[in-house]
């Protein structure tokens, strides 16, 4: 072969595309109908036999697709004579629960640190506290009061109360998109920073101060109270774990 002649280009055959499983394709189609508004909250989905006939798949495939949508809080399935699968009412709290696992996985796959979580909480929760002070309702205040952590309770109950309190505070902003973002951050903070215990007396006092400021429609005071609480968490995050051994 003449050295000046370029070698012929080798064209490799394209790899065959991997087709998603049938249940996922069906779930995607139903999800699109729900998110586009063609299927409304409370509306019943076609029955399993109808979905089988329409999509040409087995009943087990239909059930797997419905289970996937139920796990994403998009539908609710009931049994009995009047049962079936119905489009779920939109709920920021339920959707945030589904999103929490994704947030935690993303956090773990990057450079996990309390700093990154607290940074996002500051960006969201400080201005959010001001909005909550403006918009909160009396029933929301009553629920927040019940959710203040009890310093005499066991750690799991304290963690649950802390998460409930901040979830209710996020709900008081009256913006479902805000709540959808804030709740997974609270969950991440609980799982990664607070799960081993801490100064629950100080944290309970912080929650009470936030509640007092929100109840008083004190925008600046609510923001200051949240800033104070997150600063306390920052100080704890800056202390290295003790070396065991």
C-alpha positions as CSV (number, residue, x, y, z in Angstrom):
1,X,0.0,0.0,0.0
2,X,1.3,3.5,-0.9
3,X,2.2,5.2,2.4
4,X,0.7,8.4,1.0
5,X,-2.6,6.7,0.6
6,X,-4.8,7.1,3.7
7,X,-6.2,3.9,5.2
8,X,-9.8,3.3,4.5
9,X,-12.1,4.4,7.3
10,X,-13.5,1.6,9.3
11,X,-17.2,2.0,9.9
12,X,-18.4,0.1,12.9
13,X,-22.0,-1.1,13.0
14,X,-24.1,0.9,15.3
15,X,-25.1,-0.7,18.6
16,X,-28.7,-1.7,18.7
17,X,-30.8,0.6,20.9
18,X,-32.0,-1.0,24.1
19,X,-35.7,-0.9,24.2
20,X,-37.2,-0.2,27.6
21,X,-39.4,-2.9,29.1
22,X,-43.0,-2.9,28.2
23,X,-44.2,-1.8,31.7
24,X,-42.0,1.2,31.6
25,X,-43.3,2.3,28.2
26,X,-46.9,1.9,29.4
27,X,-46.1,3.9,32.6
28,X,-44.5,6.6,30.5
29,X,-47.6,6.9,28.4
30,X,-49.9,7.1,31.4
31,X,-47.6,9.6,33.1
32,X,-47.7,11.8,30.1
33,X,-51.5,11.8,30.2
34,X,-51.4,12.7,33.9
35,X,-48.8,15.5,33.7
36,X,-50.3,17.0,30.6
37,X,-53.7,17.3,32.3
38,X,-55.5,14.9,30.0
39,X,-56.2,12.8,33.1
40,X,-57.3,15.0,36.0
41,X,-56.9,14.5,39.7
42,X,-59.5,12.1,40.9
43,X,-60.2,10.7,37.5
44,X,-60.2,6.9,37.1
45,X,-57.7,5.3,34.8
46,X,-58.9,2.6,32.3
47,X,-59.3,-0.8,34.0
48,X,-56.6,-3.4,33.8
49,X,-58.3,-5.4,31.0
50,X,-58.9,-2.1,29.0
51,X,-55.2,-1.2,29.4
52,X,-54.2,-4.7,28.2
53,X,-56.4,-4.4,25.2
54,X,-55.2,-0.9,24.3
55,X,-51.5,-1.5,24.7
56,X,-51.4,-5.2,23.7
57,X,-49.5,-6.3,26.9
58,X,-50.2,-8.8,29.6
59,X,-52.0,-8.1,32.8
60,X,-48.9,-8.5,34.8
61,X,-47.2,-5.8,32.7
62,X,-50.1,-3.5,33.3
63,X,-49.9,-4.1,37.1
64,X,-46.2,-3.4,37.1
65,X,-46.7,-0.1,35.3
66,X,-49.4,0.9,37.8
67,X,-47.1,0.0,40.7
68,X,-44.5,2.3,39.2
69,X,-46.9,5.2,39.0
70,X,-48.2,4.5,42.5
71,X,-44.6,4.6,43.8
72,X,-44.2,8.0,42.2
73,X,-47.3,9.2,44.0
74,X,-49.1,9.9,40.7
75,X,-52.0,7.4,41.2
76,X,-53.8,5.7,44.0
77,X,-55.0,2.1,43.6
78,X,-57.9,0.8,45.6
79,X,-59.5,-2.7,45.8
80,X,-63.1,-3.8,46.0
81,X,-66.3,-3.4,43.9
82,X,-65.7,0.3,43.4
83,X,-61.9,0.1,43.3
84,X,-59.5,0.9,40.6
85,X,-56.6,3.3,39.9
86,X,-57.2,7.0,40.2
87,X,-55.1,10.0,39.5
88,X,-53.8,11.3,42.8
89,X,-54.5,14.8,44.1
90,X,-51.3,16.9,43.7
91,X,-49.4,17.1,47.0
92,X,-46.0,18.8,47.4
93,X,-45.3,16.7,50.5
94,X,-45.9,13.4,48.6
95,X,-43.9,14.4,45.6
96,X,-41.1,15.7,47.9
97,X,-41.0,12.3,49.6
98,X,-40.4,10.7,46.2
99,X,-37.7,13.3,45.4
100,X,-35.8,12.8,48.7
101,X,-34.1,9.6,47.5
102,X,-32.9,11.3,44.3
103,X,-31.5,14.3,46.2
104,X,-29.7,12.0,48.7
105,X,-28.2,10.0,45.8
106,X,-27.0,13.1,44.0
107,X,-25.5,14.4,47.2
108,X,-23.7,11.1,47.8
109,X,-22.4,10.9,44.3
110,X,-20.8,14.3,44.2
111,X,-18.8,15.6,47.2
112,X,-21.0,15.0,50.2
113,X,-20.7,17.6,52.9
114,X,-22.9,19.3,55.4
115,X,-21.7,22.6,53.9
116,X,-23.4,21.9,50.6
117,X,-26.7,21.0,52.3
118,X,-26.6,24.0,54.6
119,X,-25.8,26.4,51.8
120,X,-28.9,25.4,49.9
121,X,-31.0,25.6,53.1
122,X,-29.8,29.1,53.6
123,X,-30.7,30.1,50.0
124,X,-34.2,28.7,50.4
125,X,-35.2,28.9,54.0
126,X,-34.1,32.4,55.1
127,X,-36.3,34.2,52.5
128,X,-38.9,31.5,52.8
129,X,-39.3,32.2,56.5
130,X,-40.2,35.8,55.6
131,X,-42.9,34.6,53.2
132,X,-44.2,32.1,55.8
133,X,-44.6,35.0,58.3
134,X,-46.7,36.9,55.7
135,X,-48.8,34.0,54.5
136,X,-49.2,31.5,57.4
137,X,-52.7,30.4,58.5
138,X,-53.9,29.7,62.1
139,X,-54.3,25.9,61.5
140,X,-50.7,25.8,60.2
141,X,-49.4,27.6,63.3
142,X,-51.3,25.1,65.5
143,X,-49.7,22.1,63.7
144,X,-46.2,23.7,63.9
145,X,-46.7,24.2,67.6
146,X,-47.4,20.5,68.0
147,X,-44.3,19.6,65.9
148,X,-41.7,21.3,68.0
149,X,-39.2,18.6,69.1
150,X,-39.6,17.3,72.6
151,X,-36.2,17.2,74.3
152,X,-37.3,14.3,76.5
153,X,-38.3,12.1,73.5
154,X,-36.3,9.4,71.9
155,X,-34.0,10.4,69.0
156,X,-36.2,9.0,66.3
157,X,-39.2,11.0,67.6
158,X,-37.0,14.1,67.8
159,X,-35.9,13.7,64.2
160,X,-39.4,13.1,63.0
161,X,-40.7,16.1,64.8
162,X,-37.9,18.3,63.5
163,X,-38.6,17.2,59.9
164,X,-42.4,17.7,60.4
165,X,-41.8,21.2,61.8
166,X,-39.7,22.4,58.9
167,X,-42.0,20.7,56.4
168,X,-45.0,22.6,57.9
169,X,-42.9,25.8,57.8
170,X,-42.3,25.2,54.1
171,X,-46.0,24.6,53.6
172,X,-46.8,28.0,55.2
173,X,-45.0,29.7,52.3
174,X,-48.1,28.6,50.2
175,X,-46.0,27.8,47.2
176,X,-45.9,24.1,46.3
177,X,-42.7,24.4,44.2
178,X,-40.9,25.9,47.2
179,X,-42.2,23.1,49.4
180,X,-41.1,20.5,46.8
181,X,-37.5,21.8,47.0
182,X,-37.3,22.5,50.7
183,X,-38.7,19.2,52.1
184,X,-36.0,17.0,50.5
185,X,-33.3,19.3,51.9
186,X,-34.7,18.9,55.4
187,X,-34.7,15.1,55.0
188,X,-31.1,15.2,53.8
189,X,-30.1,17.3,56.7
190,X,-31.8,14.9,59.2
191,X,-30.3,11.8,57.6
192,X,-26.7,13.1,57.3
193,X,-26.2,15.6,60.0
194,X,-28.7,15.1,62.8
195,X,-29.2,11.4,62.9
196,X,-26.5,10.9,65.5
197,X,-28.0,13.3,68.0
198,X,-27.1,16.8,69.1
199,X,-28.2,19.8,71.1
200,X,-31.9,19.2,71.0
201,X,-32.7,21.7,73.7
202,X,-31.1,24.5,71.5
203,X,-32.8,23.2,68.4
204,X,-36.2,23.0,70.0
205,X,-35.7,26.6,71.3
206,X,-34.8,27.6,67.7
207,X,-38.0,26.1,66.4
208,X,-40.1,27.9,69.1
209,X,-38.5,31.2,68.2
210,X,-39.1,30.7,64.5
211,X,-42.8,29.8,65.3
212,X,-43.2,32.9,67.5
213,X,-41.8,35.2,64.8
214,X,-43.9,33.6,62.1
215,X,-47.0,33.8,64.3
216,X,-46.4,37.5,64.8
217,X,-46.1,38.2,61.1
218,X,-42.5,39.4,61.9
219,X,-40.8,38.9,58.5
220,X,-37.4,40.2,59.5
221,X,-37.6,38.4,62.8
222,X,-38.5,35.0,61.2
223,X,-35.6,35.4,58.8
224,X,-33.3,36.2,61.6
225,X,-34.5,33.2,63.6
226,X,-33.9,30.8,60.7
227,X,-30.5,32.4,60.1
228,X,-29.6,31.8,63.8
229,X,-30.7,28.2,63.6
230,X,-28.8,27.4,60.4
231,X,-25.7,29.1,61.9
232,X,-25.9,26.8,64.9
233,X,-26.0,23.8,62.5
234,X,-23.0,25.2,60.6
235,X,-21.0,25.4,63.8
236,X,-21.8,21.8,64.5
237,X,-20.8,20.8,61.0
238,X,-17.5,22.5,61.3
239,X,-16.5,20.3,64.3
240,X,-14.7,17.2,63.1
241,X,-16.0,13.8,64.3
242,X,-14.0,12.4,67.2
243,X,-11.4,9.8,66.3
244,X,-12.3,6.4,67.7
245,X,-9.5,3.9,68.5
